[in-house]
């Protein structure tokens, strides 16, 4: 693609000299020249041709001189580089032009070797500035799109609590803090029937938009499968087969899925390669759930899963989390750790679930300090009433 240069000069022979000097580069489509006899014509050329990269303009011209043109260029075409052409001894006007934003200058009589060097330097600078501006605009558009994506992602996660204000037999609270604009963690909870509450937490491998898209697919598919009423281990087996078909190469998702019978407190669950949740008893004891289930989903199509059971007495809670909690690091590269989380849960077990959720996240952020958040942070807590 030819670079385009606008030459503004009222001497008719100057166009012939330029075309003769650069005929090889014009023929090779490396350069293209547009000509104008004064500043008014130059502005008309610029308005008609958005592809002009550099302006070389004489100072002394009829109708509109070069200094007036320069001021107009700075106002209307800030990305263009302007090179002033003036008589050798006209240093006052040259200095004025440089002070008003001219990129460089050449003197008459024109040394075409200097002309070419100055023009090429100006072209490189203009191209770099245009690319930088395009990159800035692209980045701005991307940020806007990511903000929209984040709002969409937030809209598919429960954000209104209490989740079931008409029920006293169960309470649920959750929050997800993505490490980037969008994340790969998710949670969900919903009643399969009037007594059975399904709940799930997951963590997609990777970060950013690809993880967020796979997160949406995983969450939707798991809920659709769970609503059939299949036991947890069969839900994960079916979801695993389907996600394997939909998964890009090397992407997978860890999942903990359980069902609470609100009448008896019995919880049936299956763990697909996820962090084992904690059972927080009403007296403050903190127990691990057994690591029963199978591998992460979407990795192997034929994976089998087992089902575990536990019982929540009234006042007991199950605390689920992603590894962004326990693997959060501070400025000394120390992990927060599961032992620290267990201790914190034992100290806060009497609080409302919303307070536990918020204080756990605050605890992680205080621990990390100024260290950047490297992973999504997600917690989901369920308490039997």
C-alpha positions in Angstrom: 0.0 0.0 0.0 1.4 3.4 -1.0 1.9 6.1 1.6 0.2 9.3 0.6 1.8 12.7 0.9 0.0 16.1 0.3 2.4 18.7 -1.1 1.2 22.3 -0.8 3.1 24.8 -2.8 2.1 27.6 -5.2 5.0 27.1 -7.6 3.7 25.0 -10.5 7.1 23.6 -11.4 7.4 22.1 -7.9 4.9 19.3 -8.7 6.9 18.3 -11.8 10.1 18.2 -9.8 8.6 16.0 -7.1 7.0 13.6 -9.5 10.3 13.3 -11.4 12.4 12.8 -8.3 10.1 10.1 -6.9 8.9 8.5 -10.1 10.4 5.0 -9.2 8.7 5.0 -5.8 5.5 6.2 -7.4 5.7 3.4 -10.0 6.4 0.9 -7.3 3.3 2.0 -5.5 5.4 2.9 -2.4 4.5 6.6 -2.6 1.5 8.6 -3.9 1.4 12.4 -4.0 -1.5 14.8 -3.9 -0.9 18.5 -4.7 -2.5 21.8 -3.7 -1.5 25.4 -4.5 -2.6 26.9 -1.2 -4.0 26.2 2.2 -7.6 26.3 1.1 -7.0 23.7 -1.6 -5.1 21.6 0.9 -8.0 21.5 3.3 -10.3 20.5 0.4 -7.9 17.7 -0.5 -7.8 16.4 3.0 -11.6 16.5 3.3 -11.9 14.4 0.1 -9.1 11.9 0.9 -8.8 10.4 4.4 -5.8 8.4 3.4 -3.3 11.3 3.4 -0.4 10.5 5.8 1.8 13.6 5.8 1.5 17.2 4.7 4.5 19.2 3.3 3.6 22.8 3.0 5.2 26.1 1.9 4.8 29.0 4.2 4.3 31.9 1.8 1.2 31.2 -0.4 -1.9 33.1 -1.6 -5.4 32.8 0.0 -4.2 30.8 3.0 -0.5 30.7 4.0 1.3 27.7 5.6 1.2 29.0 9.1 -2.6 29.4 9.0 -2.9 25.9 7.4 -0.7 24.5 10.2 -3.1 25.9 12.8 -6.1 24.3 11.0 -4.3 21.0 10.7 -3.5 20.8 14.4 -7.2 21.5 15.1 -8.8 19.1 12.6 -6.2 16.5 11.8 -4.1 16.0 15.0 -2.6 12.7 13.9 -1.1 14.1 10.7 2.5 15.2 10.6 3.2 18.5 9.0 6.6 19.5 7.5 7.2 23.2 6.7 9.0 24.3 3.5 10.5 27.8 3.5 13.4 29.9 2.3 16.8 29.2 3.8 16.9 32.5 5.6 13.3 32.6 6.8 14.2 31.4 10.3 11.5 33.6 12.0 8.7 31.8 10.2 10.3 28.4 10.6 10.7 28.9 14.3 7.1 30.1 14.5 5.9 27.0 12.6 7.9 24.7 14.9 6.5 26.4 18.0 3.0 25.8 16.5 3.5 22.1 16.1 5.2 21.5 12.9 7.0 18.1 13.0 10.1 19.2 10.9 11.2 21.6 8.2 13.1 21.7 5.0 14.5 24.8 3.2 14.5 26.2 -0.3 16.1 25.7 -2.7 15.0 22.1 -1.9 17.7 19.4 -1.4 15.7 16.4 -2.5 17.9 14.0 -0.6 17.0 15.9 2.6 13.4 16.1 1.4 13.2 12.4 1.1 14.8 11.7 4.4 12.5 14.2 6.2 9.4 12.9 4.4 10.2 9.2 5.3 10.9 10.1 8.9 7.5 12.0 9.0 5.7 9.0 7.4 7.1 6.6 10.0 6.0 8.9 12.8 2.5 9.3 11.4 2.0 5.6 10.8 3.1 4.9 14.4 0.8 7.5 15.8 -2.2 6.3 13.7 -1.5 2.7 14.8 -1.3 3.8 18.4 -4.6 5.7 18.1 -6.2 2.6 16.4 -4.9 0.4 19.2 -6.3 2.8 21.8 -9.7 2.8 20.2 -9.6 -1.0 19.9 -8.7 -1.3 23.5 -11.5 1.1 24.5 -14.0 -1.0 22.5 -12.7 -4.2 24.0 -13.1 -2.7 27.5 -16.6 -1.7 26.8 -17.4 -5.2 25.5 -15.8 -6.8 28.5 -17.9 -4.6 30.8 -21.0 -5.8 29.0 -19.8 -9.4 29.3 -19.2 -8.9 33.0 -22.8 -7.6 33.5 -24.2 -10.5 31.5 -22.2 -12.9 33.6 -23.3 -11.3 36.8 -26.9 -11.5 35.6 -26.8 -15.3 35.3 -25.5 -15.7 38.8 -27.8 -15.2 41.8 -27.2 -11.8 43.2 -30.4 -11.2 45.2 -30.4 -12.4 48.8 -32.0 -13.8 50.8 -32.5 -16.4 48.1 -35.7 -17.9 49.5 -37.3 -15.3 51.7 -40.5 -17.3 52.1 -38.7 -20.3 53.6 -37.2 -20.8 57.1 -35.8 -24.3 56.5 -32.8 -23.3 54.5 -30.7 -20.2 53.7 -28.1 -19.7 51.0 -25.6 -17.0 50.2 -22.9 -16.7 47.5 -20.5 -14.3 45.9 -18.0 -14.4 43.0 -15.1 -12.0 42.6 -13.5 -12.5 39.1 -9.7 -11.9 38.8 -10.4 -10.2 35.4 -13.4 -8.5 33.9 -15.0 -11.9 33.5 -14.2 -15.2 35.2 -14.6 -18.9 35.0 -16.0 -19.6 38.4 -19.7 -20.2 38.9 -22.3 -21.2 41.4 -26.0 -22.1 41.3 -28.8 -23.3 43.5 -32.4 -24.2 42.8 -35.2 -26.4 44.0 -35.8 -29.6 42.0 -39.1 -30.0 43.8 -40.6 -28.5 46.9 -38.2 -30.3 49.3 -35.0 -31.0 47.4 -32.6 -28.1 47.0 -29.8 -28.6 44.4 -26.6 -26.6 44.7 -23.4 -26.5 42.6 -20.1 -24.7 42.5 -17.6 -24.9 39.7 -14.2 -23.6 38.5 -13.3 -23.7 34.8 -9.7 -24.0 33.8 -8.1 -20.9 32.4 -9.0 -17.2 32.7 -10.9 -14.5 30.9 -13.4 -14.7 28.1 -12.8 -18.3 27.0 -13.3 -19.5 30.6 -16.4 -17.3 31.0 -18.0 -18.7 27.9 -17.3 -22.3 29.0 -18.5 -21.4 32.5 -21.9 -20.3 31.0 -22.2 -23.6 29.0 -21.2 -25.7 32.1 -23.7 -23.9 34.4 -26.6 -24.2 32.0 -25.9 -27.8 31.2 -25.5 -28.9 34.8 -28.8 -27.2 35.8 -30.7 -28.8 32.9 -29.3 -32.2 33.8 -30.0 -31.7 37.5 -33.6 -30.7 36.9 -34.3 -34.2 35.5 -33.9 -35.5 39.1 -31.0 -37.8 38.5 -28.8 -38.6 41.5 -25.7 -36.4 41.8 -23.2 -39.0 40.5 -25.4 -39.6 37.4 -25.8 -35.9 36.8 -22.0 -35.5 36.7 -21.6 -38.5 34.4 -24.1 -37.2 31.9 -22.8 -33.6 32.1 -19.2 -34.8 31.7 -20.1 -36.6 28.5 -21.9 -33.6 27.0 -19.2 -31.1 28.1 -16.5 -33.2 26.6 -18.2 -32.8 23.3 -18.5 -29.0 23.7 -15.1 -28.4 25.3 -12.3 -26.7 23.4 -9.0 -28.5 23.6 -7.5 -28.7 27.2 -10.5 -26.9 28.9 -12.2 -28.6 31.8 -14.2 -27.7 34.9 -14.1 -28.9 38.5 -17.6 -29.2 40.1 -19.1 -30.0 43.4 -22.8 -30.9 43.1 -25.1 -31.8 45.9 -28.8 -32.1 46.8 -30.2 -31.3 50.2 -33.5 -32.8 51.4 -34.8 -30.0 53.5 -37.1 -32.3 55.5 -34.4 -34.6 56.8 -31.1 -32.7 56.3 -29.7 -35.5 54.2 -27.2 -34.3 51.6 -26.2 -36.5 48.6 -23.3 -35.2 46.6 -20.6 -36.0 44.1 -17.3 -34.2 43.7 -15.9 -33.8 40.2 -12.3 -32.9 41.0 -13.2 -29.8 43.1 -12.0 -28.5 46.5 -13.8 -30.5 49.2 -16.3 -28.3 51.0 -16.5 -27.9 54.7 -19.3 -28.8 57.0 -19.6 -26.1 59.7 -21.5 -27.4 62.6 -23.7 -25.2 64.8 -21.3 -25.6 67.7 -18.3 -24.3 65.6 -16.7 -27.6 64.6 -15.4 -27.7 61.1 -15.3 -31.0 59.2 -14.2 -31.8 55.6 -16.7 -33.6 53.3 -15.3 -36.8 52.0 -13.6 -36.5 48.6 -16.1 -38.8 46.9 -16.9 -38.4 43.2 -14.5 -38.6 40.3 -12.3 -36.5 38.0 -12.9 -33.0 36.6 -15.6 -32.7 33.9 -14.9 -32.5 30.2 -11.5 -34.2 30.4 -12.4 -37.8 29.8 -15.7 -38.8 28.2 -16.2 -42.1 30.0 -15.4 -41.0 33.6 -17.5 -42.6 36.4 -18.5 -40.8 39.6 -19.5 -42.0 43.1 -22.0 -40.4 45.5 -21.3 -39.4 49.1 -23.7 -38.6 51.9 -23.8 -36.4 55.0 -26.4 -35.0 57.2 -26.9 -31.3 58.2 -28.6 -30.9 61.5 -30.6 -27.6 62.0 -28.0 -24.8 62.2 -25.3 -26.8 60.3 -23.9 -25.3 57.1 -21.9 -26.5 54.2 -19.3 -24.0 52.9 -18.1 -24.4 49.3 -15.3 -22.5 47.7 -13.0 -22.4 44.7 -9.2 -22.5 44.9 -9.0 -18.8 44.5 -9.8 -18.7 48.2 -7.2 -21.1 49.7 -4.5 -20.4 47.1 -4.6 -16.6 47.3 -1.1 -15.3 47.8 0.3 -12.2 49.5 3.3 -10.1 48.6 5.7 -12.7 50.2 4.2 -15.4 47.9 2.6 -17.2 50.9 -0.7 -19.0 50.4 -3.7 -18.3 52.5 -4.2 -22.1 53.0 -7.0 -24.4 54.0 -6.0 -24.4 57.7 -6.4 -20.6 57.8 -9.9 -21.0 56.2 -10.9 -23.7 58.7 -9.9 -21.6 61.6 -11.8 -18.6 60.2 -14.9 -20.6 59.6 -14.8 -21.9 63.2 -14.7 -18.3 64.5 -17.5 -17.0 62.4 -20.0 -19.9 62.4 -22.6 -18.0 64.4 -22.8 -15.1 61.9 -25.5 -14.8 59.3 -24.5 -16.3 56.0 -24.2 -13.0 54.3 -21.7 -11.9 56.9 -19.7 -15.1 56.6 -19.5 -14.7 52.9 -18.4 -11.1 53.0 -15.9 -11.6 55.9 -14.2 -14.6 54.2 -13.7 -12.5 51.1 -12.5 -9.5 53.1 -10.1 -11.9 55.0 -8.6 -13.1 51.7 -8.2 -9.6 50.4 -6.6 -8.3 53.6 -4.2 -11.3 53.5 -3.3 -10.7 49.9 -2.7 -7.0 50.5 -1.3 -5.3 47.4 -0.6 -8.6 45.6 -2.6 -8.9 42.4 -5.6 -11.3 42.5 -4.4 -14.2 40.4 -7.6 -16.3 40.4 -11.4 -15.9 40.7 -12.6 -16.0 44.3 -16.0 -17.7 44.8 -17.8 -18.9 47.9 -21.2 -20.6 48.3 -22.7 -21.3 51.7 -25.8 -23.2 52.6 -27.3 -23.5 56.1 -30.2 -25.7 57.2 -32.8 -23.8 59.3 
